[in-house]
Structures are given as C-alpha cells and as structure tokens.
Amino acid sequence: MTKKRALISVSDKNGIVEFARELVELGFEIVSTGGTKNALASAGVPVIGISEVTNFPEILEGRVKTLHPNIHGGLLAKVGEEGHRQQLEEHGITPIELVCVNLYPFQQTIAKPDVTVEDAIENIDIGGPAMLRASAKNHEYITVVVDPVDYQTVLDEYKQNGRTEAATRRKLAAKVFRHTAAYDSMIAEYMTNLAGEENPEKLTVTYELKQSLRYGENPHQKAAFYRKPLGSAFSVANAEQLHGKELSYNNINDADAALQIVKEFSEPAAVAVKHMNPCGVGTGKNVYDAFTKAFEADPVSIFGGIIAFNREVDAETARKLYEIFLEIIIAPSFTEEAMDILTGKKNLRLLTVPFNQDGKAEMKLTTIEGGLLAQEFDQYGFDQATISVPTKREPTEEEWEALKLGWSIVKHVKSNAIVVSGKDKTLGIGAGQMNRVGAAKIALEQAGSQAEGAALASDAFFPMDDTVEVAAKAGISAIIQPGGSIRDQDSIKKADEYGIAMVFTGVRHFKH
C-alpha cells in the first residue's frame, strides 16, 4: 500500500499522539516539526523530521522551517491534474493529503499580565497560518484540521471510506479560514493598540461562540451569543452560571445593563433592570437594605426583572428575593444557605461575576445595516465633571447625595431620560421619551408624593424651562443637568423662582 503523507505541527498537543498513532495505522507517514516531532517520537509514533523533507535545516531559532517548496508544493498541488503530478515528480515533491496544524499561543501569551512586547511578537505564527491557508485553499484534495475536536470525525471517515467526505473537507477549510482570520484579528488589535492608533483605516474584530440561543428579541429571530477573547472579566460574557435555565437574548442584554449600573457604586447596592432600563436602584448598609430600597422604588416593574448586587447575597436577602418572580440574580457570590434557598426555583438563573477585577477599557460596537459604529463606553464619573451651581441656592448635604445618585443612574437610562431620587434610592424613572418634559412627567408621576424634597437628574440640558416648572410643582428641591443650552438662563431663573438648587455638570449622558 502506497503511504499517504500527513503533516502535523501543533502547539495544542491535546490528543495529538493518539490521533497520529491512528493515522499511522490507516497507512499514513507523519511529517512533523520541533516539539511536535519530539512528542510523537517519545510516544513511539514513527515520524519524519521536516528537515528530511526540505533538505534544509530549521534556521533563525525556528522562524524558518516549513516555508519551502517541498512543503508548499505538496500542499498546493492539484493532484487530480496530470500537469501538477508531473511537476511534483520532476521536483521530487511528495503530495500531502492531511494537515493538522494549530498556531503559536498568541492569545495566551498576551493574556499574561507581565507579557513583554518581545514575547508577544515571538508568538506571532508565520509558517502555521501559511500552511493552514494553503491546505484550506486546496481542500478539494487536502483534509486540514485546526481543532482537536475534529480529530475523531476525520478518523471515522477515513476508517469508513478511505478518506474524508468532500463536505467535511469544505467545513474544515471554512473553519481554518475563520481560525486564521481570528488569529490575525487579535494580532492586528494588539499591534494597533501598541502603535497608539485610535481610528485605524480597517477595524478587525473577532468573537468566539459562547452559546447558540433559542431565538433573539422575538421568537421569529435567530440569534447567538459570542464572547470577545480576552474581553473584560467583569461581564455577562464571562459570568459563571450556577443555576437555572439557559440565558436568552433579552436576558443577556438586561443582565449587561444591570452590571453596568451596579459597578457605579462602592457601597452595597442593588439594581433592578427591566428592558435594559433600571426600574429601581438602592444603596444601604448591606445588600438586604439595598435590595429593600430597590424593591420599594418600583415594586411593579421589578416583576420578571433582573437584579444585580455588588456584594455577596446572604440568606436573609435570598428569602426576600425568593418571594418575587425574577429572571436573573447576579452577584459576586452567594452564601451556601442563599444558594439552598434560591435553587428552590428551578428556572431562576443565578450568575456570578468577579467584581474584584476592573473591566478592561473596550469599545462599544453598534451595528447598523451595512455598517458599524464604534465608541468608548460612557465611564465619565461625577468626580470628573466640572461642577457649578448657577442658582442662588446651593444643595444641602442630603441633596448632594441624592443628586450624585440620580446622576450616576441617569446615564444608564435610555434618552430622553429623567431620574428622580433620594439620597439612597431611585423614586421615579422616565426613559426613552421623545421630549424631556415627557420623561420628567413619567418619573415624577412614579415618584408621587416622594418627589417632595427629592432630586431630579437629566441626561441632557433643558432646552427651555418647562421641565423645571413641572419638577417644581411636584416638589423637587434640587436638579442636576449638564447645562449648555442657549436658554440656560430661563431654567436658572425658573429654579430661583421656586427656590430650587440647580447643579451643572458640563457633561451630557445620551444613551440611545
């Protein structure tokens, strides 16, 4: 039987010895390089060194070893065509039927906190992608494997048919091109950041499938959930699910919104989210106290919502949570007793996120039909703002606390947005309205009598004084807004008329 040739060169050596051994039993001779060759030889698998094929030594610390006509001729030859077969014979090149290659661990290397630029550069694979792309291009004749998960499929088809199916080779080739594109994308991102380029002429991004979803926002929409390699640990994409049903598309969006809000707080906090808008936020001396206030803020909308905490959930809080229908609870951790209580609801999703890790600065990507918008996340905090008080009266100490809370929340509410708040909880939220006074009326109606002496926060300036008028009549005593309208003086005058303290931040917080 004429020997078939397989080329194997892998960084991920999981299962490679067993795979190579079975290929030998199927009549393959194995060609390999460096560490892979040593691993196979040590396991007793007969193997030919790459230098025996190229008749040239590995040089430049292994940087050049497979970039040779004796290798790439064997990969790119159309062995079904007479002219190609003649040229192979003329130059003494043996065709290669199977390629198993995976790449230098660039992602794992740059994930190390102490990685040097030199280490990162050395882990940019050159020969590996070249061999993979050549083999994938020539998949009519070559089976190319980049992922150990596919080893068994390839072996099974060889055992059954003497070679792989054409459809299998095409799927494996497509997987290779996705793999090399993702690999190059990570290198491009690293090098772009290293060079300090903010808006490169091409934006390449890559994500890995975390899970296929049953559907998207609605049952008639197909959907999937992808995770960014080396993305922020402080994210739903990297959360650990301890209990409950599989996350849905809407669950993921709402959970992300809840996390973005709860990380605003250093004191114990609880955030309730519905349809990506907060419906209740509370802070307190502990999580039970914080959640009690968040629940009181809107006991109706919280039904079927998402709750995020920035402290461990204890048994007392768990018992209160158990009384309400919730979709998800997110926290840094749950006590054992809390888990015993909450897992009594089989569908309730319990997620943990490492709150002790700072989220990496990432760009927010929003797709439009035929394009993509990229921007920084809005992480502008109160301490960064240029605070001024244009009114005659300054806020009291308690009003300052309420203003800061409202301003921290309003940037997470869909524009136009108004938040009415006390010093430790939200009282009313008006979201996504076409005009600002409409959003204020919704928030104030929800706050009801609690608006008396409360603070009002706006995500953008007041184009006229009507919002101040509505707020004053509801009993609001302090307002925080960006300022910057050509009619600011009208709002200031109206605030002074009612004895309201108004604060300008100089910072707008639109969220669309």
Order of alpha helices (4+ residues) and beta strands (2+ residues): beta-alpha-beta-alpha-beta-alpha-alpha-alpha-beta-alpha-alpha-alpha-beta-alpha-alpha-beta-beta-beta-alpha-beta-beta-alpha-beta-alpha-beta-alpha-beta-beta-beta-alpha-beta-beta-alpha-beta-alpha-beta-alpha-beta
